Amino acid sequence: MAQSDWNQYLPEESELQLLALIGHSYRVGFSPSPPDSFTCKPLLPALDLPTLPEHLRPLLKQALLYCKNSHIPVRYALETLAQRHWAPHPTDWIPVSTTEDIPEAYHPWRLWLSSQQAHITDQSLSADNWDEFYPSERLKQVQQLRAVSPDAARELLQTCASREPAEKRVKLIATLALNLSTEDADYLNTLLQDRSQKIKHLATQFLMRLGLADAPQDDIAELAEYFSLKKKLASRRLALKPLKTNAQKSRRLSLCTQVPIHALAQHLDLTPETFLKAWEPDPNKQTENDVILTLVSTSASDDLLDHLGDPKTWPKYYSLEALSILSERLSDQTCAILVSAMLAQGSASLPLACEVTRQAHIIKYQTIKKNPAYKELVAALSDATKNVTPTHHQSLANWHYLATPSAAQSILEELKPHMMEAAPILSLLKLNSRVPLGEDH
């Protein structure tokens, strides 16, 4: 039958219906596949934290926008959430770089950016899968392993660390500082032959802290000559001899980084404990005090740090630079005490205080309000004739980072008469004062 004959039996718009049928059969019968160049990115991993409540999300977004516009580290806002056990909604914030400085709680999201590592994030690091992990995740897992099983962590480093470039190898070897013991000595001695000078120096420091590294006898004797030991009643007092030139002072400080404290103490017929006990820091001789602190920071064992006295008194005797170096050896709790003492005495710069503390939101308002830098900041922000400068933005952000929630609220109340309620510069303080502790904690 010709088409002209059977067309009469077809309903109206039959050609359109036939076309629709063909299109439907094509979609059902044929499943197009993506080209080989397409890759499926894994889903964003869930964090072990609940999402910030809906009514607080606008405040977070305002704080994040303020950080971006004012060149404030975004960590200052995220640390508040992480410490209160909340996670931001992914549409409000997500890392944009694998090197971005963010709280550890949000680490899985940073790993998600690198899809080739995402599929193993739930596995434990081993020699077999070492190369499959992203460097930051690898370092994190080595740190965690070192905390619970020091020997296993050291053996893993012995097997795998040598594959890494020097910059990453230094960070990995630095994890040995945690739970450092004589069991690490053999490995540390092999690192003295490493091709990186930084690693050789780090291994030497660790051996010094274990009392297993010695300096040339000439260097020990030379450093000992800078000290005088006198009897005072039933005890002995240690003092530094006065020097005439800067070259002598520089040489003395250099020797303190090369001669272990146990070797120097032994040369003076003392133990490391009696050496520190015989030293009485003088608040008027900060340079000399820093010499002792450099010696301690470089080569003292962790137990010996307890003989330095009350951390609340350290800012009276030692420089900020020397204390900053020492802080790398201190516990989080001791660092918090030290920063509080620095701020109470007005001796600490705010960026340094934020760096040393390692914990956000620990400083009370009673300490903050007495600080000279804070008083100057409030005076500047209260003066309507002065413009708010980038320095003011950074300073107030630093105070937010250091302040407890109640202290942040007190700062807001102090600034309220002088600033608009909706001023972006106050957004971080508002976030600090209003975000509660997570329900599960």
Buried (B, 14 or more C-beta within 10 A) or exposed (E): EEEEEEEEEEEEEEEEEEEEEEEEEEEEEEEEEEEEEEEEEEEEBEBEBEBBEEEBBEBBBBBBEBBEEBEBBBBBBBBBBBBBBBBBBEEBBBBEEBEBEBBEBBBBBBBBBBEEBBEBBEEEBBEEEBEBBBBBBBBBBBBBBBEEEBEEBBBBBBEBBEEBEEEBBBBBBBBBBEBBEEEBBEBBEEBEEBEBEBBBBBBBBBBBBBBBBBBEEEBBEBBBEBBEBEEEEEEBBBBBEEBEEEEEBEBBBEBBBBBBBBBBBBBBEBEBEBBBBBBEBEEEBBEBBBBBBBBBBBBBBBEBBEBBBEBBBBBBBBBBEBBBBBBEBBEEEBBBBBBBBBBBBEBBEBEBBBEBBBBBBBBBBEBBBEBEBBEEBBEBBEEEEEEBEEEBBBBBBBBBBBBBBEBBBBBBEBBEEEBEEEBBBBBBBBBBBBBEEBEEE
